[in-house]
Amino acid sequence: MSKHIPEPWTPVEFKLNANYAEASVWGRTYVWDGTLLPSSIRTADRDLLTRHASLHALFGGIEEPFTKISYTPISCAPDKAVFTVGATAGNILVNIRYTIDYDGYVEMALSVIPFWSYSADNGKLPRLDGLWFEFPLPGANSNLFHFWPNGESGIIPDPNIMSSGEVPAGGITVPFKPYFWTGWEFGGIGIATETDENIQLVPGKPCISLDETCDGRILRWNLLGKMPRQWAGRVDMWTDALEPIDYIFGIQATPVKPLRENRLGLHLLHTSIGAEDKFLIPDGEGKNQFDRMAEAGVNCIIFHEDWSAMQNYGQAVDEARFQAYVEACHARGIKVLAYFGYEYATNAPEWHEKKHDYLIRTPRGGLVGGWQRQNPCQRDYMVCYAGGYAEKMRERVKFAMEHYHLDG
């Protein structure tokens, strides 16, 4: 039984034979035409690629091409299609499992496998010392960029790191990021991965680059800049085989759904609550700040982090005042959103029991972040959503929505 496909998305339309695959979803089409990576991606009525995307491998510093590319069907349903690709280069083979979801998210699960027993020289020593993939893009399709986060292990308060903007002359290079997007105002391509595990580069070599070329730009992800540490100094033996090197990436062309017809009708104000009651006090004409907002056309207001006594916990500092704010906004046709974010507070009631489960740890064992608030006093550290905090955040959002009648 396939999953229900919510609007506005449509069922996946999928075609496959021995050396051709095509998947169409709302607004986008992905094609593999005898290639390991997509040969064509069409989105927002544009061809996203100038030529096929490609995987590259070096053996002793010399690139050897991938051959014997073949496709195998796995499953096809309205909500997703799955197929695999196999190929060989040098003395490795690769297997890629592609899963195309109805929203256009393409999961690329890549395995790089020692293949000595059928290599030309029957060499049992691994030789792979470079691996990367490229997406060649027209300049008009790649003049903007965005990546996340701006710091090594999370968001950092550094105004000098611009994680979104226009691609500078000469291109852009960044270290490992879980997400990198490039495109134009109405479309583009995002590539994501949840971990840098098995990405092994030489010092000074960027993980991600967007380089200028004679006919546009190339988005490049470097995976290996040297022999995989799992293989180095070892011989591949039947009784002690070298383990495949695995990667999982997501590829998604944007936009992922239609732009709303009324998207320009949202007039939003993002503001802090503050310690004093400043919104309901009438001015000389008997109007308060909510009256003035409504007159100015504001129809949605976001109350920033200080509305909650404990960062992202969803419990108002002053419940009576906050509920009065929400009611006043609704009476004037203004929707109310409340800030929830990526931090857990030292004054949260479960801090002592849950901090080890909820918080991010650096490779050195330290915490990340530490935003300091003084009303009430607390520090707020970055969370890991792979732990129990994901469920706690859902619980707290549900409480805030129901208790304070928020709109989002």
N, C-alpha and C positions, 0 to 999 in steps of 0.2 A: 504494500500500500504506500503510495507516494504521499509526501507531505502536502498540506494545503499551501497553495501559492498565494500570498497576499497581494492585493492590488498595490501599485500599478504594474507589478511584474507579470511576466507571461511564461508559459512553459518553455523549457529548453527544447530547441529544434536541433537535432544532431544527425550528422551524416558521417559515415566512416567506411573506408576500405583499406586495403593493405598499405597504401602510402598516401592517404588523404583523409583529413578530418576537418569537420566544420561544425561549429557550435554557435547558434544564434540565440540571443536573449533580448530582453527589451533594449532597444537602441544600439546594440553592439553585436558584432560578429567576429569570432576568432577562427582563424584558419591555420592548419598545419599542412603544408603541401610538400611532403617528402622531407620535412625538416624536424629537428629535435625540438626547437622552440617555435613559437608562432611565426608563420610566414607573412601573415596579414592580420591586422586588427583594425576594424572600422568602428568609429564612434562619432557621434554628433555630426554625421554626414561628412566625415573626413577619414582618409586613410592615415592611420596613426604612424605607420612605419614607412621608411623609404625602401627598405629591403627586409629580408627575413631576419628575425632575432636569431642569435647564434650562441652556442656553447663552444669554448675554446680550451684546449689542453696542451701543455708543454711537457715534453719528455727530454730530460737533459738539456733544457733550454730551447728545444726546437719544437715548433708546433706541428702536430700531426692531425690530419682531418678525421672527422667521424664518418664512418661508412656503415653499410648494412643496416640502415635505418628502417625499422618496420613498426607497424601499429597493431595493437591487439585490443579488441573490444572487451570491456568488462561488464558494464551495465548502462542502461539508458532508461530514464524515467522522466516524467514531466518536471520534477524538481531538480534533477541533476543527471549529468552524464559522466561516465568514467571510462577512460581507456589508458593503455600503457604504450610507451615507446621504448624500443631497445636499439642500441647502436654500439659500435666499438671504435676505439682509436688507440694507437700505440699498443701497449699491453694492458689496457683496461677495457671494460665495457661499462655502459651506463644503462640503467633502467629509470624511466620517469613515469610516475603515475599522475595523470591529469584528472582532476575532478572539477567540472564546470557547474557551478550552482546557478539557480534561476536568476540571482541578482547580478550575475556577471563576474563573480569572484572565482578565479581560476587557481586552484591549489596545484602547485608543481612540487611533487615529492621526488627528489632526485637522489639516486644511489650511485656512487662511483665505486666500481668493484674491480679488484685485481683479476686479471684474466690471462695468467701466464701460460696455462696449459695449451692454449691455442694460438699464442702469439707467434710471429714469424720466426723468431730466434729461439723459441721455447725458453726464454729467459725467466727465471723464477724471481729475479730481483725487481722490486718496484722501481719505476723510472719517472713516475709522475711528479713534476715539481712546479706546476702552474695550472690554475683553473679559474676561468671567469666566464660570465655571460654578458652579452651586449644587446641593447635595443637601439637600432638606428632610427632617428626621428627627424622629420623636417624641422627646420628652424622655426617655422610658424607654429608648429605643434609643441614647442618645448621652450618657450621664452619666459616661463614662470617656474618657480620651484617651491617646494615645501618639504621639510623633514621634521621628524619628531623622535626623541626630545632634543632640546638644544644642548644638554649636557651629557656627560659620559654615562650617568646612571639615572637621569631624570631631569626634570625642569630645574634650571638654576636661574636666579634673579640677576642675569647679566644682560644689560641692554645692548651690548656690543655684539652679541651673537644673534644674527638675523636668520631665523629658521624659515622665513617665507619672504618672497619678493621676486624681483626681476632677475633673471640669470645674468650675471655680470659678463663683461667682455672677457673672452678666454675660457669661460666655463666655470665650474665649481667643483670642489672636492671636499668630501667630509669623511670622518671615520665611521665606524659601524653605527647605523641607525636602524631601529626596527621598521621604520617607514620612510620611504622617499617617493615623492610625486613630482612630476613635471608635466606641463601642459600649457594651455592658453586659457582665456577667460571662461570658456564654455566646455572644456574637455581636457583630457590628458590621460596619463597612465600612472598608477601607483603600484609600487612593489613593496611587499612587507614580509617580514620573518620575525618569529617570536624569540629567536635566540641567535647568538653569535657562535654557538658551539660548532666546532669543525671549520670555522673561518680562521685560517692560519696565514698571516701575512708577514712579510719582512718589515722591520722597523722603517717608518717613514713612508710606506706605501698606503695610499688611501683605500678604504673599503669601497666607497662609492664615488664615482665621478660622472660629471656631465660635461663632456668635452666637445668643443667646436670642431666641425669637419668642413670639407669643401661644399657639402650639400646639406648641412644641417648640424645635428648634434648626435652624440652617442652616449646613451645612459649605460654605464658599465658597473657591474658588481664584481669585485674581486673576491674569490673564495679561497684560493691557495696561492701563496707566493713562494712556496718551498715544499719539500717532501712532507706529506702528512706525518705528524709526529707518531701516529699509531703504526706507521709502516717503516719509519726510518730505522736503518740498521738491522732489518729483519729479512729473512728469506721466506717466500710464500711456500708453505708445505702442506701436503694433504692432511697431515696429522697436527698441524699448527698453522691454520690458514689465517691470512691477513683479513681483518674485518672491513666490510664496506664502509665508506665514508658517506653519511647521509645528510641531506639538507631538505628543508621544507620552506618554500616560498609561496606567497600569494601574489597574483597578478590581477589587477582590476582596472579596466578602462573606465573613465568617467566621462559624463555624468552617469550615476548609477540608477537614476530615475528621473522622470520629467520635472522640470522646474514648475512650481506652483504658479498659476495665473496671477494670484494675489501676492506674490512674493515681495513686491515692492510696497505692499500696503502695511507691512509690519513696521511700526515706528516705535523703536525699543529704547528704553532708558535703563542703564545699569548704574546702580547707586548703592552707597553704604547706608545702613540703618542709622548708625551713630548712637552715642550714649544719651543724647537728649531727644525729646519728642519735638521734631522740627517739621513734620509733614502736615499735621492736623491743626496747627496754630493759624488762625485767620489773620490776613493782612489788613491794611487800612480799608480795603473794599469788601471785607468780609469773606474773602476767598482764601482757601488754604493751598498748599503746594500741589495736592492732588487735583484740585480744580484747575490750577494753572497748567499742569501737565496735560490734562484732558483738552483744555483750550488750545494747547500747542500741537495737538494731534497725537500725543503719546497714547498707544493702545496696548502696550506691554511693558512691564517693569520687572527688572531683575534686582532682587536684594542680594547684595554681596555677602561674603563669608561671615561678617560680624552679626548677622541676624541670629546665628546659632551660638549657643553658649559654649559648646564643644565643637571644634572644627569638624564640619561634615557629619555631624551627629543628628541634625534635624530637630533640635530642641531649642525653641526661641529663648533668647536672653530674658525678654519680658513678654510672656505669652499674651497677656491682655492687650498690650500695645500692638504686638505684631498682628493679632487677630483683628484689631481695629483697623490697621493698615490694609489688610487683605479685604475686609468688608468695604472700606472706603474706595478702594480701587475698583472692586466689582460694581459698586453702585454707579461708577462713572464709566463703565464699559472697558476698564483696563484689566488685562490679564496679569497674573502675578506668577513669576518664576522665582525659585529660591536656589541659591548656589549650593551645589555639592561638588566635591572635588576629590583629590588624590592623596589626602593626608589623614592621619589618625592622631588624635589629641592625647596629651599626657593627662588631661583631666577627665577623659572618658571613663565611665564606671568600670569597664573591663580592662583597663590599661595593663594592670599587673598580670592578669591571666592571659591576655591575648596578644601582647606586643610581639612576642617571638613568632607568632603565626601570621600576624597582619603586615609586618613591616618589611621593606626592602633591605637587604644586606649587600654591601659592596663585596667584591672579591677579597678585600682585606678584613671583612667582618664588621665594618662600621655601618651606621645608619646613614640615610640619605635625606637631605632637606633639613627641616627644623625651623619652619616659620614660627616666629615668636609673636604671641598676642598678649596683651596686657589687660583685656577686659572681656572675660576673666583671664587671669594669668595662666599661660599654657605654652607649650611648644608642640608643633604639629609636624610629624615625620611622614615621609612618603610611604605609601602602601604597595603591596604586591597583590594584584587581583587573582593570582593563582592560589593564594591562601584563603583562609576563611573570611577575609574582609569583604569579598564580593557578595556573599550572602548577607553579611551584616549591613552592607550599604543598601542592598535591596530592601531589607527589613526597615531601615531607618527612613529611606525615601518613601516607602509605603506609609509609614507612620505620619510623616510630615504632610503628605498629600491628603490623607484622610482627616487628620486632626486639625489642620489649618486651612483646608479647602483650597489648596494651591492648584494652579493650572499646569504646573510642570516643574 
